[in-house]
Amino acid sequence: MLAALVALAVGSELVIAHPTGHGSIALALLLLGGPALYLTTTAWFFGTTAGGAWKERLLTAATLAVTGVAHVLVDWLLKG
């Protein structure tokens, strides 16, 4: 979970440091992959310990993963 929070923090810092810069694959992975990793690990934790609220977290993590892939593809198409 800590790695996910660090990834989100690094991505946020990159956006703050370069607000007019173009997005990149690394930035998309940091901003969307961090929360997706966090939600996946908490879904696993709640699924194995408490048995509750894990499906919602996995669905949200999957949505973030799809959004990240879409962002990378759009960025690739616009540059190409």
N, C-alpha and C positions, 0 to 999 in steps of 0.2 A: 504494500500500500504506500509505503514511503517513496518508492521509486516513481510511482504514478504521480504523487504530489510534487515531487521534484521536477518531473517532466513538464507538468502544467506550469509550475513557477518559472522554469527556464523559457518556455514558450511565451508566457506573458511578458517576461522581461525583454525578450527579443522584439515583441510588438511595441512595447513602451519605448525601447531604445531607438527603434526605427519605424516610426508610425506611418511614414509615407512609402516605405519599402514594399517591394512586391513579395507575395507569399512564396514559399518554397515547400518542397516535399518535407524537409526536416521540420519546418514550422508547423505544417499540417499534422505531422506525426506527434509533435510535442503537444499542440493545443487540443487535438482530438484523441490522440492515443493515450495521453495521461489520464484523462477522466474515464476513458473506456477501460484501461487497465485497473484503475481504482474500483470502478463498478463491478468488474469481473471478479476481482479478489474479494470484495465485500460480499458479493453474491455467493461465492464459494464458502466464505466464512459463515454467513447466515444460513446457508443451506445445510451445512454440516453440523452447526451447533444448535441454532434455534429453529431451523426449518421454516422460517418465514421470510417473505419479501425478497426472495432470491430471483424469482422469475422476472419481476419488474426491473431489477438491476441488470440482468442479462439482456433483456430486451432493449434497455437504454444503451448498454454497452455496444450491442450490435448496431443500433441506429447511429451511434457515434462512429463506429468503424466504417459503415457504409458512407456516411457523410465525408469522412476523411478520404476514402478512395475516390469519391466523386470530386472532391476538391482537387486532388492530385491530377485526375484525368482532365478536368476543365483547365487547370493551370498548364498542363502539357499541351492541350489542344490550342490554347491561346498563344503559347510561345512557338508552337510548330507551324 
